[in-house]
């Protein structure tokens, strides 16, 4: 580990990984890289002298900091979308509308695309209805937001209705919209099945539907 910033998309001075413990460092860095989130790597002593918006460290090294708003390595393990939501909230929470949108493309494989604070949070493809519903409910339950919207494509009405009803039974505060899927698969690379599923779910998340 060294103190040089890793060059990725955002301003790396905003997020600092501050630990000299090898295993936690590798876990944190792997998660941040997989989410395409930029960061700098510093020792806890160096990090304590910065004004970084977010510092990720370990419980063992927390005493080296005077600030209380630290994020800990064990929080990476809870639920990857929740971890990224925490980072986005700390970075952008004062600048964007506090809204969580989940777009779902139901079919043989169920594409799911999540927007939080108008930023892509997570995308996944689930092969079973049970796993898809579980993931959607986890997202809607775990992430704090003043407005939550679930948008489901109407291409497969049986699956669309099943997902909507399952979520409605467990979370009545979520706004559920049924979206016309026509044209959602356009301009998506045809040679990648996951791209099609996630791309359609993204298009669904961007459209306005009718209330369920």
N, C-alpha and C positions, 0 to 999 in steps of 0.2 A: 504494500500500500504506500502511496506517496501523496504529497499535497497538491499535485497538479490537477486542475479541473479537467474532467472528462468532457470532450467536445460533443455535445448533442444539441438538441433543438432550442431549448430555452436558456434563459440566463442562469448559469450554473451557480451563481452566488446566492441564489434564493434557497437552495436546498443543500445541506451539508451532511454527509455521513461521517460521524465522529466516533470511531471506535478503533482500538488496536487489537481487539479480539478477532481472530481469524474467521471462525465459523459464522458469528453474527454478521461480520462485514460482508462475507461472500453472499449470505442469504439476502441481506438488504440490497446490495448492489445488483444481484441477479434479478430481483423483483423490479427495481427501478429501471434497469435496462429493458426488461421484457415489456414494460409500460411506456418505453421511449420518453422517460422523464430524465432531465439532465440534473447533474449534481456535482459537487466537489467533494473530494476525500481529504479530510484533515484529522489530525490527532485531536482528542478531546481538549487538550490545553490550547491548541491553536483555534479550535472552533469556539471556545468560550470567549475569545477576544473578537469574534466577528459579530456583525449585525444581521446574520442570515435569518430569513423569515422562518425557516424550518431546520431544526437539528434532529437527526435521527441517531440514537446512541443505545447503550445498554443500561440496564438498571444498575449494574456494578459501577459504571462510570458516571452516573447521573450526579453524584456528589461533587464532581468537578465543575458543575455549572451552577450559576446563581439563578438562572431563569427556570421557570416552572413549566413552560409550554413545550416540553420535549416530547418527541415521539420515540417509542421504544421498539427494539428489534422484534420482540415477541408479538407485537401488533401486526407484523407482516404476515404471521401465520393464521390469523383469524379468518379473513375472507378477502382475497386480493382486491375485489372492487371496493370494499369498504376502506382498505388501506389507501387506495388511490383517491377515494372521495375525501378522506381526511386531508391529504396533501392539497387537493384542489380547493377545498374550503379555506384552508389557511392561506393559500396563495391568491385566490381570486374571489373569495367570498364577499368582499366589499364592493366588487365591481360588476357582478353579474346577477341577474334575477335568480333567486333561489328555487330552481325548478329541476325536478328529476323526471325524465321521460324514458320509458322502456318501449321499444318497438319490437314486435314479434311477427315473424313470418311462419305461420303454421303449415306443415307439410310432412312428408316422410321424414325429413330432417328439419328441426325447428331452429330457425335463425333468430338470434336475440341481439339487439343493439341497444346500448344504454348511453343516454346523454345526461350529464350533470353539470349544472352551471354553464349550459350551452357549450360544453366540451365533451368530446367522446370519452366515456369512462371505461367501457368494457364491451367486448363482443364475444359471442360464443355460439356454437352450434350444438344442440342437444339431440340425441337420437331417440329418446323416449319422452312421452308426454309427462310421465311422473317426474323425471329429472328436470324437464323444462319448467314445470309448475313450481317445483321446489326452488329452482334458481331465481325465478321471477319473484316469488314471495320473499326470499331472503333479501334480494335487492331492495324491494319496497319496504321491508321491515327494518333493515339495518341502517339504511342511509337516511339521515335527518334532512328533511326538506320541507319548506312551507307549502309546496305544490307538487303533487305526484300524479303522473299521467301514464296509463298503460294503453298503448295503441296496438291493436291486433288486426292483421290483415284478414280479409274475408274470403280468401281463395279456397280454403277448406272450412266450410261453415261448421261442421261437426266439431273439429278440433278448436276452431275459433271460439265457439260457444262454450266448450268444455273449459278452456283456459280462463275465459272471462268469468264464468260461474264459480270456478274454484277460487279465483282471486277475490271476487266479490264476497264470497262466503266468509273469507278470513280477514279481509281488510276493506271495510265499507267507506273509508275516507279517500281511497284512490279513485280518481276519475278514470273511467274505462271508455275508450273510443274504439269503434269498429271502422276500419279504414279500407277504402276501395283499393285493391291491390293492382289494378290495371296499370301496366307500364312500369311497375317497380323493378323489373328485371332488366330493363334497357340499360345499355352502356356499362354492363358488368362483364368482366372477362369470362368467356364461356368455358375456358379450359380448367377452371378451378371451381369445384362444387361448393366449397366453403365460401368463396367470394360471392357466389350467387346467393346463397342463403343469408349471409350477413349483409350483403349489399341490398337485398330486398327488405330486410328488417330495418336497415338504415333509412331507406326511402319511406317506409311506413312510419317510422318515428318522426320524419319531417313533415308528414301530411296531417291535415285536420280531418278527423273522422266524425261519425255521429255517435251520440251518447248511447251506451249500452243500457 
